[in-house]
Amino acid sequence: MKKLLFLLPAFLLFFTNCKKSDSTYKHTGVITAYDYSTCPCCGGYILQLDGKDTLYHATAFPAGSSIDSTHLPIKINLNFAPAGLCGTNRFITIESMIVVY
């Protein structure tokens, strides 16, 4: 019985800390087009985030992402941070993303 009482806290600790790995995305949106402009603050993929009026630009996707730019628009879930390019927050770095089918 003492062994059981000793193992019970270890058992509870293990199962309360063991939860399914779940990537949570904070934003949803659509990759609408590619901006082929060549001005210094142009270019990259154009994203329309749900609930936002601003169009965002992303120059690249995370490693392992398979985006086919010939089949736009593409709905995605994503996490991003401002890239700090051109003194505006409309350029973003996509940290993680998943295509929504």
N, CA, C and O atoms as a GROMACS GRO file, in nm:
protein
  404
    1MET      N    1   0.082  -0.119   0.000
    1MET     CA    2   0.000   0.000   0.000
    1MET      C    3   0.087   0.126   0.000
    1MET      O    4   0.052   0.226  -0.063
    2LYS      N    5   0.201   0.121   0.072
    2LYS     CA    6   0.291   0.236   0.075
    2LYS      C    7   0.346   0.265  -0.064
    2LYS      O    8   0.364   0.380  -0.102
    3LYS      N    9   0.374   0.159  -0.140
    3LYS     CA   10   0.425   0.178  -0.276
    3LYS      C   11   0.321   0.248  -0.363
    3LYS      O   12   0.354   0.335  -0.444
    4LEU      N   13   0.197   0.209  -0.344
    4LEU     CA   14   0.090   0.270  -0.422
    4LEU      C   15   0.074   0.418  -0.388
    4LEU      O   16   0.055   0.501  -0.478
    5LEU      N   17   0.083   0.452  -0.262
    5LEU     CA   18   0.074   0.592  -0.221
    5LEU      C   19   0.192   0.673  -0.272
    5LEU      O   20   0.178   0.792  -0.303
    6PHE      N   21   0.307   0.609  -0.282
    6PHE     CA   22   0.426   0.675  -0.335
    6PHE      C   23   0.412   0.700  -0.485
    6PHE      O   24   0.452   0.806  -0.534
    7LEU      N   25   0.355   0.604  -0.558
    7LEU     CA   26   0.343   0.617  -0.703
    7LEU      C   27   0.228   0.707  -0.746
    7LEU      O   28   0.230   0.761  -0.857
    8LEU      N   29   0.128   0.723  -0.662
    8LEU     CA   30   0.013   0.803  -0.698
    8LEU      C   31   0.049   0.948  -0.734
    8LEU      O   32   0.003   0.996  -0.838
    9PRO      N   33   0.128   1.020  -0.655
    9PRO     CA   34   0.165   1.157  -0.695
    9PRO      C   35   0.244   1.161  -0.826
    9PRO      O   36   0.224   1.251  -0.908
   10ALA      N   37   0.334   1.065  -0.847
   10ALA     CA   38   0.410   1.062  -0.971
   10ALA      C   39   0.317   1.036  -1.090
   10ALA      O   40   0.332   1.098  -1.195
   11PHE      N   41   0.223   0.947  -1.072
   11PHE     CA   42   0.125   0.916  -1.176
   11PHE      C   43   0.041   1.040  -1.210
   11PHE      O   44   0.022   1.071  -1.327
   12LEU      N   45  -0.008   1.108  -1.109
   12LEU     CA   46  -0.089   1.229  -1.131
   12LEU      C   47  -0.008   1.340  -1.196
   12LEU      O   48  -0.057   1.408  -1.286
   13LEU      N   49   0.114   1.358  -1.152
   13LEU     CA   50   0.201   1.460  -1.210
   13LEU      C   51   0.226   1.432  -1.358
   13LEU      O   52   0.222   1.524  -1.439
   14PHE      N   53   0.250   1.308  -1.391
   14PHE     CA   54   0.277   1.271  -1.530
   14PHE      C   55   0.156   1.299  -1.618
   14PHE      O   56   0.170   1.360  -1.724
   15PHE      N   57   0.039   1.257  -1.578
   15PHE     CA   58  -0.079   1.271  -1.662
   15PHE      C   59  -0.138   1.412  -1.663
   15PHE      O   60  -0.209   1.447  -1.757
   16THR      N   61  -0.113   1.491  -1.562
   16THR     CA   62  -0.163   1.629  -1.567
   16THR      C   63  -0.075   1.717  -1.654
   16THR      O   64  -0.122   1.817  -1.709
   17ASN      N   65   0.053   1.682  -1.667
   17ASN     CA   66   0.145   1.759  -1.752
   17ASN      C   67   0.151   1.705  -1.894
   17ASN      O   68   0.207   1.770  -1.983
   18CYS      N   69   0.096   1.591  -1.916
   18CYS     CA   70   0.100   1.528  -2.047
   18CYS      C   71  -0.028   1.560  -2.121
   18CYS      O   72  -0.133   1.501  -2.095
   19LYS      N   73  -0.019   1.655  -2.213
   19LYS     CA   74  -0.137   1.688  -2.291
   19LYS      C   75  -0.101   1.684  -2.438
   19LYS      O   76   0.015   1.694  -2.476
   20LYS      N   77  -0.201   1.670  -2.519
   20LYS     CA   78  -0.182   1.659  -2.661
   20LYS      C   79  -0.115   1.786  -2.716
   20LYS      O   80  -0.157   1.897  -2.685
   21SER      N   81  -0.012   1.767  -2.797
   21SER     CA   82   0.054   1.879  -2.861
   21SER      C   83  -0.045   1.945  -2.957
   21SER      O   84  -0.103   1.878  -3.042
   22ASP      N   85  -0.063   2.074  -2.943
   22ASP     CA   86  -0.165   2.144  -3.018
   22ASP      C   87  -0.110   2.280  -3.059
   22ASP      O   88  -0.091   2.368  -2.975
   23SER      N   89  -0.085   2.297  -3.188
   23SER     CA   90  -0.040   2.426  -3.238
   23SER      C   91  -0.161   2.517  -3.250
   23SER      O   92  -0.257   2.485  -3.321
   24THR      N   93  -0.157   2.627  -3.183
   24THR     CA   94  -0.267   2.721  -3.186
   24THR      C   95  -0.227   2.840  -3.272
   24THR      O   96  -0.122   2.900  -3.252
   25TYR      N   97  -0.312   2.873  -3.364
   25TYR     CA   98  -0.287   2.986  -3.451
   25TYR      C   99  -0.373   3.103  -3.406
   25TYR      O  100  -0.492   3.086  -3.380
   26LYS      N  101  -0.314   3.220  -3.396
   26LYS     CA  102  -0.384   3.338  -3.346
   26LYS      C  103  -0.463   3.411  -3.453
   26LYS      O  104  -0.554   3.488  -3.420
   27HIS      N  105  -0.430   3.390  -3.580
   27HIS     CA  106  -0.491   3.467  -3.687
   27HIS      C  107  -0.537   3.375  -3.800
   27HIS      O  108  -0.482   3.267  -3.820
   28THR      N  109  -0.637   3.420  -3.872
   28THR     CA  110  -0.680   3.354  -3.995
   28THR      C  111  -0.681   3.459  -4.104
   28THR      O  112  -0.698   3.578  -4.078
   29GLY      N  113  -0.662   3.414  -4.225
   29GLY     CA  114  -0.662   3.507  -4.336
   29GLY      C  115  -0.650   3.438  -4.469
   29GLY      O  116  -0.659   3.315  -4.478
   30VAL      N  117  -0.628   3.518  -4.572
   30VAL     CA  118  -0.618   3.467  -4.709
   30VAL      C  119  -0.498   3.529  -4.778
   30VAL      O  120  -0.479   3.651  -4.773
   31ILE      N  121  -0.417   3.445  -4.841
   31ILE     CA  122  -0.311   3.494  -4.929
   31ILE      C  123  -0.381   3.524  -5.061
   31ILE      O  124  -0.427   3.432  -5.130
   32THR      N  125  -0.390   3.651  -5.095
   32THR     CA  126  -0.472   3.689  -5.210
   32THR      C  127  -0.396   3.698  -5.342
   32THR      O  128  -0.450   3.669  -5.448
   33ALA      N  129  -0.269   3.739  -5.335
   33ALA     CA  130  -0.194   3.761  -5.458
   33ALA      C  131  -0.045   3.774  -5.427
   33ALA      O  132  -0.005   3.775  -5.311
   34TYR      N  133   0.035   3.783  -5.532
   34TYR     CA  134   0.177   3.814  -5.518
   34TYR      C  135   0.199   3.952  -5.577
   34TYR      O  136   0.154   3.981  -5.688
   35ASP      N  137   0.268   4.037  -5.504
   35ASP     CA  138   0.297   4.174  -5.549
   35ASP      C  139   0.429   4.172  -5.626
   35ASP      O  140   0.536   4.156  -5.566
   36TYR      N  141   0.422   4.187  -5.756
   36TYR     CA  142   0.541   4.183  -5.841
   36TYR      C  143   0.607   4.320  -5.856
   36TYR      O  144   0.701   4.335  -5.933
   37SER      N  145   0.559   4.421  -5.782
   37SER     CA  146   0.618   4.555  -5.789
   37SER      C  147   0.763   4.550  -5.744
   37SER      O  148   0.802   4.464  -5.664
   38THR      N  149   0.843   4.644  -5.794
   38THR     CA  150   0.986   4.644  -5.762
   38THR      C  151   1.030   4.764  -5.681
   38THR      O  152   1.149   4.789  -5.667
   39CYS      N  153   0.934   4.840  -5.627
   39CYS     CA  154   0.974   4.954  -5.544
   39CYS      C  155   1.035   4.903  -5.413
   39CYS      O  156   1.015   4.787  -5.378
   40PRO      N  157   1.110   4.986  -5.340
   40PRO     CA  158   1.177   4.939  -5.218
   40PRO      C  159   1.083   4.882  -5.112
   40PRO      O  160   1.123   4.793  -5.037
   41CYS      N  161   0.960   4.931  -5.103
   41CYS     CA  162   0.865   4.882  -5.002
   41CYS      C  163   0.750   4.807  -5.067
   41CYS      O  164   0.636   4.819  -5.024
   42CYS      N  165   0.780   4.731  -5.168
   42CYS     CA  166   0.680   4.651  -5.240
   42CYS      C  167   0.727   4.505  -5.244
   42CYS      O  168   0.833   4.471  -5.192
   43GLY      N  169   0.647   4.423  -5.305
   43GLY     CA  170   0.683   4.284  -5.325
   43GLY      C  171   0.631   4.193  -5.216
   43GLY      O  172   0.584   4.239  -5.111
   44GLY      N  173   0.641   4.066  -5.242
   44GLY     CA  174   0.597   3.966  -5.146
   44GLY      C  175   0.452   3.926  -5.166
   44GLY      O  176   0.382   3.978  -5.252
   45TYR      N  177   0.410   3.833  -5.084
   45TYR     CA  178   0.272   3.786  -5.089
   45TYR      C  179   0.182   3.883  -5.014
   45TYR      O  180   0.219   3.935  -4.909
   46ILE      N  181   0.064   3.906  -5.068
   46ILE     CA  182  -0.032   3.997  -5.005
   46ILE      C  183  -0.132   3.913  -4.926
   46ILE      O  184  -0.191   3.818  -4.978
   47LEU      N  185  -0.149   3.949  -4.799
   47LEU     CA  186  -0.240   3.878  -4.710
   47LEU      C  187  -0.349   3.970  -4.660
   47LEU      O  188  -0.325   4.085  -4.625
   48GLN      N  189  -0.469   3.918  -4.659
   48GLN     CA  190  -0.583   3.987  -4.598
   48GLN      C  191  -0.621   3.906  -4.475
   48GLN      O  192  -0.670   3.793  -4.486
   49LEU      N  193  -0.598   3.964  -4.358
   49LEU     CA  194  -0.631   3.896  -4.234
   49LEU      C  195  -0.778   3.919  -4.201
   49LEU      O  196  -0.831   4.028  -4.220
   50ASP      N  197  -0.842   3.815  -4.151
   50ASP     CA  198  -0.984   3.826  -4.115
   50ASP      C  199  -1.001   3.932  -4.007
   50ASP      O  200  -0.930   3.933  -3.907
   51GLY      N  201  -1.096   4.021  -4.029
   51GLY     CA  202  -1.126   4.126  -3.933
   51GLY      C  203  -1.036   4.248  -3.941
   51GLY      O  204  -1.048   4.338  -3.859
   52LYS      N  205  -0.945   4.254  -4.039
   52LYS     CA  206  -0.854   4.368  -4.054
   52LYS      C  207  -0.875   4.432  -4.192
   52LYS      O  208  -0.897   4.362  -4.291
   53ASP      N  209  -0.867   4.562  -4.196
   53ASP     CA  210  -0.879   4.634  -4.324
   53ASP      C  211  -0.746   4.647  -4.396
   53ASP      O  212  -0.742   4.665  -4.517
   54THR      N  213  -0.635   4.639  -4.322
   54THR     CA  214  -0.501   4.656  -4.378
   54THR      C  215  -0.460   4.532  -4.456
   54THR      O  216  -0.486   4.419  -4.414
   55LEU      N  217  -0.396   4.554  -4.571
   55LEU     CA  218  -0.334   4.443  -4.644
   55LEU      C  219  -0.192   4.429  -4.594
   55LEU      O  220  -0.120   4.528  -4.581
   56TYR      N  221  -0.151   4.307  -4.566
   56TYR     CA  222  -0.016   4.280  -4.517
   56TYR      C  223   0.066   4.214  -4.625
   56TYR      O  224   0.013   4.152  -4.717
   57HIS      N  225   0.200   4.229  -4.613
   57HIS     CA  226   0.292   4.168  -4.708
   57HIS      C  227   0.385   4.074  -4.632
   57HIS      O  228   0.436   4.108  -4.525
   58ALA      N  229   0.407   3.958  -4.689
   58ALA     CA  230   0.504   3.862  -4.634
   58ALA      C  231   0.596   3.821  -4.747
   58ALA      O  232   0.551   3.782  -4.855
   59THR      N  233   0.725   3.830  -4.723
   59THR     CA  234   0.821   3.799  -4.829
   59THR      C  235   0.854   3.651  -4.836
   59THR      O  236   0.904   3.604  -4.938
   60ALA      N  237   0.827   3.577  -4.730
   60ALA     CA  238   0.860   3.434  -4.730
   60ALA      C  239   0.767   3.361  -4.634
   60ALA      O  240   0.698   3.422  -4.551
   61PHE      N  241   0.766   3.230  -4.646
   61PHE     CA  242   0.689   3.144  -4.558
   61PHE      C  243   0.784   3.059  -4.474
   61PHE      O  244   0.900   3.042  -4.511
   62PRO      N  245   0.736   3.006  -4.363
   62PRO     CA  246   0.822   2.922  -4.279
   62PRO      C  247   0.874   2.801  -4.357
   62PRO      O  248   0.809   2.754  -4.450
   63ALA      N  249   0.990   2.752  -4.318
   63ALA     CA  250   1.049   2.634  -4.382
   63ALA      C  251   0.950   2.518  -4.376
   63ALA      O  252   0.885   2.496  -4.274
   64GLY      N  253   0.938   2.446  -4.484
   64GLY     CA  254   0.847   2.333  -4.490
   64GLY      C  255   0.709   2.367  -4.540
   64GLY      O  256   0.628   2.277  -4.563
   65SER      N  257   0.680   2.496  -4.558
   65SER     CA  258   0.548   2.535  -4.610
   65SER      C  259   0.545   2.509  -4.759
   65SER      O  260   0.643   2.535  -4.830
   66SER      N  261   0.434   2.459  -4.805
   66SER     CA  262   0.423   2.433  -4.949
   66SER      C  263   0.308   2.515  -5.005
   66SER      O  264   0.194   2.469  -5.012
   67ILE      N  265   0.340   2.637  -5.046
   67ILE     CA  266   0.241   2.727  -5.102
   67ILE      C  267   0.261   2.728  -5.253
   67ILE      O  268   0.371   2.754  -5.302
   68ASP      N  269   0.154   2.702  -5.325
   68ASP     CA  270   0.157   2.707  -5.471
   68ASP      C  271   0.099   2.841  -5.514
   68ASP      O  272  -0.023   2.859  -5.516
   69SER      N  273   0.186   2.934  -5.548
   69SER     CA  274   0.142   3.071  -5.578
   69SER      C  275   0.062   3.080  -5.708
   69SER      O  276   0.008   3.186  -5.739
   70THR      N  277   0.054   2.973  -5.783
   70THR     CA  278  -0.026   2.976  -5.905
   70THR      C  279  -0.174   2.949  -5.876
   70THR      O  280  -0.258   2.966  -5.964
   71HIS      N  281  -0.204   2.906  -5.754
   71HIS     CA  282  -0.342   2.875  -5.718
   71HIS      C  283  -0.389   2.964  -5.602
   71HIS      O  284  -0.426   2.914  -5.496
   72LEU      N  285  -0.387   3.094  -5.623
   72LEU     CA  286  -0.432   3.187  -5.521
   72LEU      C  287  -0.578   3.223  -5.547
   72LEU      O  288  -0.619   3.220  -5.663
   73PRO      N  289  -0.655   3.255  -5.450
   73PRO     CA  290  -0.626   3.276  -5.308
   73PRO      C  291  -0.616   3.145  -5.231
   73PRO      O  292  -0.670   3.042  -5.271
   74ILE      N  293  -0.544   3.153  -5.117
   74ILE     CA  294  -0.525   3.038  -5.029
   74ILE      C  295  -0.559   3.081  -4.888
   74ILE      O  296  -0.503   3.178  -4.836
   75LYS      N  297  -0.652   3.010  -4.825
   75LYS     CA  298  -0.692   3.041  -4.687
   75LYS      C  299  -0.592   2.974  -4.592
   75LYS      O  300  -0.557   2.858  -4.609
   76ILE      N  301  -0.546   3.051  -4.490
   76ILE     CA  302  -0.447   3.000  -4.396
   76ILE      C  303  -0.482   3.041  -4.253
   76ILE      O  304  -0.555   3.137  -4.229
   77ASN      N  305  -0.428   2.966  -4.159
   77ASN     CA  306  -0.421   3.004  -4.019
   77ASN      C  307  -0.275   3.033  -3.993
   77ASN      O  308  -0.188   2.962  -4.043
   78LEU      N  309  -0.244   3.138  -3.914
   78LEU     CA  310  -0.104   3.176  -3.899
   78LEU      C  311  -0.077   3.251  -3.770
   78LEU      O  312  -0.166   3.305  -3.705
   79ASN      N  313   0.050   3.252  -3.736
   79ASN     CA  314   0.106   3.337  -3.632
   79ASN      C  315   0.213   3.421  -3.700
   79ASN      O  316   0.290   3.371  -3.782
   80PHE      N  317   0.218   3.549  -3.666
   80PHE     CA  318   0.316   3.637  -3.731
   80PHE      C  319   0.365   3.743  -3.635
   80PHE      O  320   0.309   3.764  -3.528
   81ALA      N  321   0.472   3.810  -3.679
   81ALA     CA  322   0.528   3.924  -3.606
   81ALA      C  323   0.561   4.031  -3.708
   81ALA      O  324   0.591   3.999  -3.823
   82PRO      N  325   0.556   4.160  -3.669
   82PRO     CA  326   0.596   4.266  -3.761
   82PRO      C  327   0.741   4.247  -3.804
   82PRO      O  328   0.827   4.216  -3.722
   83ALA      N  329   0.768   4.266  -3.932
   83ALA     CA  330   0.904   4.249  -3.984
   83ALA      C  331   0.986   4.376  -3.970
   83ALA      O  332   1.109   4.370  -3.978
   84GLY      N  333   0.921   4.490  -3.950
   84GLY     CA  334   0.994   4.615  -3.932
   84GLY      C  335   1.052   4.671  -4.060
   84GLY      O  336   1.144   4.753  -4.053
   85LEU      N  337   1.003   4.630  -4.175
   85LEU     CA  338   1.054   4.681  -4.301
   85LEU      C  339   0.983   4.810  -4.340
   85LEU      O  340   0.862   4.821  -4.322
   86CYS      N  341   1.055   4.903  -4.392
   86CYS     CA  342   1.002   5.028  -4.446
   86CYS      C  343   0.926   5.111  -4.342
   86CYS      O  344   0.842   5.193  -4.379
   87GLY      N  345   0.954   5.090  -4.216
   87GLY     CA  346   0.892   5.171  -4.111
   87GLY      C  347   0.742   5.152  -4.097
   87GLY      O  348   0.672   5.241  -4.049
   88THR      N  349   0.693   5.036  -4.138
   88THR     CA  350   0.549   5.011  -4.129
   88THR      C  351   0.524   4.871  -4.074
   88THR      O  352   0.609   4.782  -4.085
   89ASN      N  353   0.408   4.852  -4.014
   89ASN     CA  354   0.373   4.721  -3.960
   89ASN      C  355   0.302   4.633  -4.061
   89ASN      O  356   0.258   4.523  -4.028
   90ARG      N  357   0.289   4.679  -4.184
   90ARG     CA  358   0.219   4.596  -4.281
   90ARG      C  359   0.309   4.487  -4.341
   90ARG      O  360   0.259   4.397  -4.408
   91PHE      N  361   0.439   4.495  -4.318
   91PHE     CA  362   0.530   4.386  -4.356
   91PHE      C  363   0.544   4.295  -4.237
   91PHE      O  364   0.582   4.338  -4.128
   92ILE      N  365   0.514   4.166  -4.258
   92ILE     CA  366   0.515   4.071  -4.147
   92ILE      C  367   0.607   3.954  -4.176
   92ILE      O  368   0.636   3.922  -4.292
   93THR      N  369   0.651   3.890  -4.070
   93THR     CA  370   0.723   3.763  -4.079
   93THR      C  371   0.628   3.655  -4.029
   93THR      O  372   0.583   3.660  -3.915
   94ILE      N  373   0.597   3.560  -4.114
   94ILE     CA  374   0.508   3.451  -4.074
   94ILE      C  375   0.592   3.350  -3.995
   94ILE      O  376   0.684   3.290  -4.049
   95GLU      N  377   0.558   3.332  -3.868
   95GLU     CA  378   0.633   3.242  -3.781
   95GLU      C  379   0.586   3.098  -3.795
   95GLU      O  380   0.667   3.006  -3.792
   96SER      N  381   0.456   3.078  -3.811
   96SER     CA  382   0.400   2.945  -3.834
   96SER      C  383   0.268   2.960  -3.906
   96SER      O  384   0.200   3.062  -3.894
   97MET      N  385   0.233   2.858  -3.984
   97MET     CA  386   0.110   2.866  -4.061
   97MET      C  387   0.066   2.727  -4.106
   97MET      O  388   0.144   2.632  -4.109
   98ILE      N  389  -0.060   2.719  -4.140
   98ILE     CA  390  -0.116   2.597  -4.197
   98ILE      C  391  -0.220   2.636  -4.300
   98ILE      O  392  -0.297   2.730  -4.278
   99VAL      N  393  -0.223   2.565  -4.412
   99VAL     CA  394  -0.322   2.590  -4.515
   99VAL      C  395  -0.453   2.527  -4.470
   99VAL      O  396  -0.455   2.414  -4.421
  100VAL      N  397  -0.562   2.601  -4.486
  100VAL     CA  398  -0.696   2.552  -4.448
  100VAL      C  399  -0.767   2.510  -4.575
  100VAL      O  400  -0.786   2.590  -4.667
  101TYR      N  401  -0.806   2.386  -4.579
  101TYR     CA  402  -0.877   2.333  -4.699
  101TYR      C  403  -1.025   2.334  -4.679
  101TYR      O  404  -1.100   2.294  -4.769
   0.00000   0.00000   0.00000
